[in-house]
């Protein structure tokens, strides 16, 4: 397989990582049987026949090594609680098989397409120890074997050469610090050109899923790329702009871009302008002068989304709404009777707007009746015989919308018919939605990309109603869509402010509104007399211990909530003693400690055991699980390298070991990840060490996630800092201005003036 080019020599060649410590255990033998191997990561559980005549189990990244291959492993012995002694592989070397049995097993192991066990036996019987040499150097002689014609011989030789080349590429990549999982992805993306691509421009590796700038930069350094090489400076600027997008911005002032780029790259600021200009000429970056922000830069793809979304939304708003041939006041009154509703004046205004105006935004905090308005809008649309669609950004929000209206509601991705294979929506300007009215709930979660996909898929006749709380945190993805649509002035906006009597009895609701108004909520509550509590703990470790005690004992005992499914910890940050990482470690240890009846599956530092509470980090349409879904690990099979997560609504998702980077423990999650969700009880740790994240919208969002109980654990000073900070982490977006520009640029000819709701007699 390797070694000297005769194919039969015993010279060793490094195929695996060479990063094992010098004093590592060395084990020589033959890979006798593959118990499990993940096709992407190369993670393998294998039985080894040692040269001393014994057997051992080896676990680690053994990418593409077939059964029957002589191998030298380096690593450390570990004693697994369930599976006994195993060699945890840190590096390995592979040699060509030298015995006839070894050659036969290697060729027949499935690594070379076109050769099965029986054909391998005939080949070895014909050519003996020279079999591999014949395959590589004299493939025309393979026709001497029964069942092999000239065409098949050529294919076998080509496949053998390709396999050797892939292993050579793996040697190169692993030798430059690339993990086996990433090396496998690189080989699949670039094939035989992988080494050339990496040598010419290692920063192209960022095109491979999971490889970021820092990994590519480390490889580039090993390859001798200069710190001020143009390709490095360009890649660094793209990395910074991508990071800004991840933080929610659609552009960044150039001065800020150069400051951060110079810091990350370790070069002088003046070296970055030529690199930025090159990126602009190549179409990767767009540069604009945006009002008082001056000259800005952005990833061209993101700005294009903003431009297209603005144009489509402006066009939708300009198109006249259909005339309503009925008495709106009478129709709303009939809806109230039919749906057993009693609408307040603000709510009636919103329902009327949804009937007569083209684009409507309904916004307001908890307890102001947004759900009631949606019910009335749906009932009115049904009576007007309008085809309507109800949607929300997440499955959880869509399920609540369906339950509250009694009508089908779906995720926006399902509404727009997302195709995971193509990564595109099937509904677009060429295949628009067939609906007279589209209502979207929880719109604060809608990011720019999803908003653009929605508005380009709406036909001119469709009315759009957006419902959400603009004062919550903006979307996880780039943009501040709901706020920008309101600021654009293009839509009719109804802001609900009246808190209804039943909701006003909840201290959660009143506290949330006080926070939103910049006022400190009442933090002193008598035990048992409230649904909103503050527990003072100034020292972060003490606060963490109190959070664990609250979740594990005090809240379940006093209020009866299930400590796993009924109580959710929401933290402002991931790092620190009160960040999600430390809290999850502490909560896992208390709520689901290790035991013989709790098998585990780990990858890197991530370890999950049966009974753990976990959360999905990205949309996975193949598994039917989505970003933010929370479930319980119901089964773990370490032998197969798999675990299964029950998601609470009848769905069960299966994960391979290599897929565990999609999961995190979810005893504590970030406030951002909680958007669109409601929990029976919420515990919010808040400390001054969170000062970088402490903001009014963050605390407001966290408090409004609790349905029946909210407990803040931390310092009064931190609560005060959050309430006072109304501008934390403001986003750089330009959607509102682009909508105004698009509306002004094309007045729309015959478009009717929107109805003035103030003139409607309610």
N, C-alpha and C positions, 0 to 999 in steps of 0.2 A: 504493500500500500504506500509506503514511503521509504525512508532510509535512502540507501544508495539507489541509483536509477536503474539497476538491474531488476529491481522489484523483489529480489530474494535475499539481499544482504541483510545483516543484522544491525547496521548502523542506526542509532536512535535519532529521531527528529522530534523536536518540541512542537506539539500540536496544541497543548493547553497552556494555561497561564503559568508563568514562571515566577509567581509572586509568593510561593510557599516559603515559610521561614527556613533558614539553613538547618535547623535541628528537627525538621518535620520527619514524621515516619515515612519510610520508603517501602512500598509494597510492589513486588514484581509478580506478574501472573498473566492470565488470559481472561478477557471479558467473556464469561461463559453464558450469561443469560441477562437480558434486559427485563427487569421487573416492571419498570415504568420509565417513560421518557416523554417530556413535554415537547411538542414539535416546534414551539417558538423559542423557548428559553434554553433548551438543551438539558434542563435539569433531569438527572437520571438516577434511578435506583437500580443497581446492578449487582449480580453475584459474580465474584471473582474466584477463579481457580488459581491458587498461588503456586509459584514454582516449587514450593516446599511440600506440595501435596495437600494443602488444606483448602478451606473455603472462607471467604469473607464477604461482607456486604459493604459496598461503597456507595456514597451519596454525594452528588455534586453536579457541576456542569460538564458533561461529557458529550459535547455537541458532535453528532454525526459519526460516532464510533460504533461500528457494527459488532455483533456477537462473533466470537472466534478471533478477535484481534489481540495479539500480545500487547501488554500495556504496563507501564511503570507509573504508579500513583504516588503522590506525595500529599500528606495531610496530617490529620490528628485523629486519634481514636476518641470517640464519644460514646457514652453509655446512655442510650435512649431508654426512657422509663418503660416503654411498651415493646420496642423492637430489639432491644439488646445492644450489643456492641457493633458500631459502624465506623467505617473510615470516612470522615468528612474531608472530601477532596479539595485541596487548594491548588493543585497543578498536576499535570500528567504528561507523559511522553508515550508515543505510539511507535511501534516498529512493524515492519512488514511481517505477516505470518510466515513462519519458517517450516512448519511441519505440513505434511500433506493434508492432515485433518484440519489444521488451522486454515490453510488456503481454501479448502473446500467450504468450510463454515463461513469464512469471510465472503467469498463470492456468492454463496447461496443465502446470505443473510438479508437480502433485499436492498442492500445499499447501491447495487448496480442494476438499474432497470433492465429487464430482459433476461436476467439470470435467476433461476430458482434453484432449490436444493438439488433436484435431479440433474439439471443441466450442469451445475457446478461439479457434481460427482463425475459426469462423463468427461468434462474438461480436464479435471485433475487426473482421471484415469488415463487420458491420452497424453498429457504433457508433463505430468508429475511436478517436480519442484520448479520447472521453468514456466508454469502456467501463467503467472502474473507477468513475466517478461514477454511471453507470447502475446498476451492481451495488449500490452503497451507498445511493443516494438514490431511485432509481426502479426497484426490482426488478420491478415489474409489467410493465415494458417488455421484460424478458428473454423474455417469451412471443413476441416478434416474431422470435426466432431459431428456426430450424427445429430441432425436437427438444427444446424447452423448454416444458413446460406450466406451469400456475399453481403446482402443488405443487412442481415442481422448481425453479422460480424462487425460491420462498420459502425452500427449503432452501439454495440457493446464496447468497442474500443473508444468511441467518442464519450460514452457515459463514464467509462473508467477515467479518461483524461479529465473530464469535467469534475469528477469527484476528487481527483488528486489536486486539481487547481483550487477547488473550494477549500480543501484542507490547507493548501499553501496560503490562501487568503486569510484563513482563520489564524494561522501561525503569525502572519504579519499583524493582524489586528490585535490579537491577544498580546503580542509582544509590545504593543504600544498602549497597553492598559485598557483595552476595550473588553468589557465583560462578554461572556459567551452569548448571553441573550441579545445584547446589542449587535455583536458580530454576526449572529444569525440573521438579524433584520437587515443589516448592511449588505450582506451577501445576497439576500433575496431581492433587495431593491436595485443593486447595481450589477449583480452577477459577476461576470469575468472582468468587468471594468472597475471593480471595487477598489483594488489597490491603486489604480491610476487616479481615480476620483479623489481618494484620500491623500495621495501624494501631491496632486496638483492644487487642490483646495480643500483641506480638511474641514473647513467651515460649511461645506455642502452637506456634511453629516447631519446638520440641523434639519434637513429635509426628512430624516428618518424619525418616525414617531418615538418619543421618549428621550431623544438625544438633544440636549440643549447647548447653548453657547459655551457654557463652562466646560462641559465634557469635550466638545470639539476643540476648544482652546487648549485644553490639557494635551490632547493628541497633537495639535499643531506645534506646541512647544517641544514635544519629544521629536517632532520631525524637523525642528530647526527653523520654523517660521519666525521671522523678525517681529518684534513687538509693534513696529510701526508699518508693517506690510499693509498695502492697500486692502487686501482681502480681509485682513484681521480687523482693520478699522471699520470697514463697511459692515462686517458681520457684527461687530460690537454695537454699532449704531442701530442696526436692525433688532438686536437683542434688547436694547434699551426701549425702543419704540414698542416692541412686543410686550415688554414688561409693563409699560404704561397702559397698553390695551388690557392686560390682565388686571390692572388696578382700576379699570373702568373708563379711562380716558380715550377719546377718539383722536386727539392730537396733543402736542406738547410744545410750548414755546421753545424756540431753538436754543436760547441761552441755557435753559434748564436741561435740554438734551445734551448740549456740549459739556455742561458741568458734570452730569452723571456719567457720560461716556468717557470723559477724561479720567474720572475716578476709577471706573471699572477697568479700563484698558491700561491705565498707568502711563498715559502719554500726554503731551501738551495739548491744550484746547485748540490751538491754531492748526493742528494737523487734521482736525476732524471736518472742517468745512469742505475741503476737496473731496473727501470720502462721501459726504452727504450729497454734494453736487453730482458725483458719479452715480449714486443710487437714484437721484432724481432723473437723470438722463436715461437710466435703464428702466424707469417706470416702477421701481420698487417703492419709492418714497414720493410723497406729494408735499410741496412747500407752498404755503399761502400766507397772506397777510390778513389776519382776522381781527378787525376792530382794534381795541386797546390792548389786545394780547400781542400785537406786532407780528413778526414773522414766526410762523409755526411750521412744524414738520409732523408728518403722520405716515403710517403705512398706507400706501395708495389703495389697497383693497378695503381698508376700513373707511376711509374718506369716501370712496365710491359707494359704499353701502349707505352712508349718511346722505349723499347727494341723491341717490335713487329713492331712498325712503322719503325724503322731503318732497321730491317732485311728485311721487305717487300719492302721498297724503294730501298735498296741496290740490292736486287735480281732483281727488275724491271730494274734498271740501267744496270746491268750486262748482261741481256738478249739481244742478238743482235736485232737491228732494222731490219725490212724487207728491202730488197734491193729495191731501187727505180729504176724502169726500164723506166726512161724517162730523158730527158735533163732538169735538174732542172732550169738552167738559162732561158731556153726558156719557161718553164712552169710558172715561176714567171712573166716573161714579159707578157705572155698571161693573167695571173690573173690581172695584172695592167690594161690592156686594158678592160677586161671584167667587172671589178669592178670599173672602172674609178678611179684608184688610181695611185699615183706617189710616189713610195717608195724611201726613202733615203737609203744610204748604210747600216746604222745600222739596219734599218727596214728589208731590204732584207736579211741580215744576220740572223735575228730572224726567218723570214719565212722559209728560207732554213733549218735552224736547226730544226724547227718543222716538216719538211718533212723527214729528214734523221736521226735525233738523237732520242734516246729512251726517255730521260727525259730532258726537256728544261725549263729554268726559264727566263722570260722576265721581267725586272724591270726598273723602271725609274719614274721620277716625273711628274707633270702635264705638258701638252703641248708637250710631246715628242712622241706621236703617238702610244701609246699602243693599243688603240681601233682600229686604222687603221691596225695594225699587226694582230689582231684577225680576222678582216674581211678578210684579205688576206689569213690567215691560213685556215679559213673555206672554202673559195672559192677554194683554192688549194686542200684541202681534198675532196671536192665535185667532182672536176675534176678527182681526182685519184680514185674515187669510194670507198672512205674509209667511213666506218660508224663512225660518230663522235657524241659526246655529249658535250654540253656546260652547265656549271654550275657556281654558285657563292654561297658564304656563306649565303647571305640573299635574301629575296624576292625582295627587292628594287634593289639590285645589279643585280639579275638575270633578272629583267624586263628591266633594262638599257642595259644589254648584248643582250637580244633578240631584242630590238629596234635598236641597232647599227649594228647587223649582219643580221637581217631579218630572223633569224632561231630561233627555239625553244630553250629556255634556262631555266633551273630549278634550284632550290636550291639544294645544296649538299644533304640535308636530303631527298629531293624527289628523286634525282638521285639514292641514295643508298637505297631507299624504307624503310624509318624509320617507325617502328611500335610503336605507342605511348603506346599500351597496354603492350607489352613486354619490351619496352625501348631498343630495339635492331634494327639493320639494317638487312633487308632481303637480301641485297646484301653483300656477304662476300667471303672468300676464297672457300667456298663450292658452292656458287651461284654467280659467278663473273658477272661483267657487260659485255654486248655484244657490245663492241665498239673497233674500231681500234685506235681511237684518242679521248682523253678526254682533254678539255680545261677548266681550272678553273680560273676565274677572281677574282680580289680583294683578292688575297691570303694572304695579310698581316693580314686578319681577321681570317684565318683558325687556329684553335687551335690544340693542340696535339691529342686530342681524335678524332676530325673530320678527321685529316690527317691520323691517323692510320686506321680509318674506310674506307677511300678512297683507300689507297694504297693496303690494303689486298684484296679489291674487284676488283682490276685490273688484268686481265689475262696477261700472259707473253707477248703476242703479242702487247699489247696496248702501244701506245705512250702517254706520259703525258706532257702537256704544262701548266705551272703555270705562271700566269701573276699578277703582283702586284707591289706596291711601298714599297720596303723594308725599306725605311726611315720613313714611317709612324709609329704610335704607333703599337706595337704588338697586338695580339688578346686579347679579354677580358678574354677568358679562358686560361688555363695553356699552356705554351710553347712560343717559338719564331720561329715558323716553317719555315717561308719564309727565315729568316736570317740564320737559322741553315742549311737548304737545300743548300743555296748558299755557306755557309762556309764549308760544307762537301766536296765540290769538286767533288761530284759524278754526278752532272748534268751539262749540257751545259748551261752556263749563258751568257745572252746578256743584258748588261746594256746600256740603252738608255740615252744619254746626250744632244743631239741636240734639242733645243727648236725651233719649227717651227714658221715661220714668223707671222702667224695670232695669235698664242698663245703668242708670244713675245710682242705683242702690249698690252697685259693685264698686268696691274701692280700686279694683284693677282698672276699670274704665275711667274713673275720675282721676286716678293717679296718672294714667297715660295722657289724658288731656292736659293736666297741669304740666307734665314734663314737656309736652309739645308746645305749650305756651311760654316755656322758659321759667316755670315756677317749680320750686322744690316740693315734691309730694310729701304728705304727712308720713313720717317714718316711724312714729311711735303708735303701735296698735296694741290694744288689750288682747291677751291670749284668747283664741277661740272666737273673737268678735269680728273677724275680718277675713278677706280673701287676699290681702296684700300685706306682707310683713317685711321688715328690715331687721337683720341680725348683725350687729356691729362687731367687726373683727378687723383691726388695723394691720395686723401682721399677716402677710400672705400665706405662710405655711399654716398658721392657725385657722385662717379662713378656709383653706383647702380641707383641713381636717373636719371643719364644721360642715362644709358642703357634703362630704362623704357621709357624715353622721346624719345629716338631713335626709339624704336620698335613701340611705340604707335602713334607718330606724325611725327617726322622728316623724317624717311626713307620712309614711305608711301607717305608723301606729296611731297618729292623731286623726288623719283625714281619710285613711283607708285606700289610698292610691297604691297600685302595684308598683313596686320599686323599680322594675325593669321597663314596663310598658307605660306606666302612668306618670312617671316623673322624668323630666328632661332638664339637664344642665346646659345652659347657654352661656358661653364665654366670649368676651370681646376679642381674644387673641389665641394663637396657637402656642406661643412660647411663654416661658416664665412659670413660676410656681402655681399660678392660677390660670394657665393656658390650657387648651384642650388636651395637649399631649400629656402633661403631668397629671391632670385630672383624670384622664382615661386610665392611666396606669394605676392610680390610687383607687378608682372606682372598680376597675376590673378585679384588683386584689381583694376588695371587700365583698363585691357582689357575686363574683364568679371565680373563686380561687381555684388553683390547679388541683387535680385529683385523678386517681386511677380510672375513674369513670368518665373523664373528660379529655378525650384525645385532642391533640393540638396539630395545627398545620402552620408552618412559618415560612416566610421568605424574607431574607435579610433581617431587619429589626422588627418586622411585622409578624406577630404571632396571634393566632385566633384559636380559641377552644370552644368546644360544644357549650352552648348556653350564652355565648357572648352577644352583646348588642352591637351591631355594625351598621355602617352607612356606605352607600354607593357614591363614588366620587365623580362619575361621568355617565353620560347617557350611553346605554348599551342596548341597542334595539334588537339585536339578536337574542339576548337573554330576556328582553322585556323588563329591564330594570333601568332606572333613571337617576340622574344626579340628585342626591338628597334623599333617596329612598332608604328607609331604616327597617331593619329586620333582626331576627334572632338566628344565630347559627344553630341549626337543629341536628346536624350530623357532620362528622369529620372522619375521613378515611385516609390516614397518613400513608398507607401502603399504595393506594391509587393516586395520592397527591391531590385529593379533591375535598371540597366541603360544600355543604348545601345550606342556603339561607332562606328561612321562612319569612315572607314579607308582610304577613298579617292580613292580606286580602285574597288569599287563595293562591297567590303566586309563590313558587319556590324557584330560586336561582341556583345554578350549579357553577362552581368556580374551580378552575385548575390552579395549581400552585403558582404558575406564572402570571395568573390574573389577579393575584392578591394585592397588587398595587392599585387596584380599583376600589379596595375596601379600606376603611379605617374603623377603629373602635368608635362607638357612638354613644357611650354613656354621657359624654360631654361633646357638644358640637359648637361650631362658631355661630354667632348671631346671624351672620350672612347666610349660612347654610339652613337656618331655620325659617327663612322667608317662605310664605305660602303655607306654612304648617301651623297647626294648633295642637297644644298638648294639655292634658288635664291639669298638670302642675308643672311649673317652671321654677328652677333655681338659677339665679344669676349671680355669679361671683364678680365683684367689682372692686378693684384696687387701684391706687394711684400709679402702680407700675404699668397699668394699661393706658397711661396718659396719651400715648400716640394715637390710640383708637377711641378714646372717650369722646363721645359726641352725643348731642341730643337725639338725633335720628336713630343711633345705635341703641341707646337705652329705651327709647320709645318703641322701637321694633321688638326688642327683647320682651318688654313688659306686655305688649299686645299679643304675644304668642301664647300666653297662659289663659286658659278658659275658666278654671275654677280656683286656681291658687298661684300666686307669684311670691317668691321669697328672694330678696336681695341679701347676699352675704358679703360684707366688706366694710369699707370705710365711708363715713358720711361725706368726707372731703371728696372722694372719688365720685359719689353721686352728684355732689354740687358741681364738680368740674364738667361732668357729662351734660347736666341740665343747662349750664351756661354756654357751652360750646355749640353754637348753631351752625358753624361753618366747617366742621371737621371734614377733611378729605373731600372738599368740593371737587367736582369732576370737570375736566376740560371737554366740553362738547360744543357743537355748533348747529345742532339739528333745528332748534327754534328759529335761529336766524336764517337758515337755508329754507325752511318752510315759508317764512315771511317773504324772502326774496323770490321764491318760486311763485307764490301767490301774486306778488306785485308785478312780476315779469309777464305773466299771462293772465289778464283779467278775466278770461273765461267767457267773454261775449254775452250770451243769453242767460248766463247763470243768474238764478233768482237770489235776491237778498235773503239771508237766513232770517227765520222768524224771530221777532223780538219777543221773548217770553215775558218781558215785563208788561207788554201790552195785552197779554192773554188774561182774561178774567177767570181767576181760579176760585 
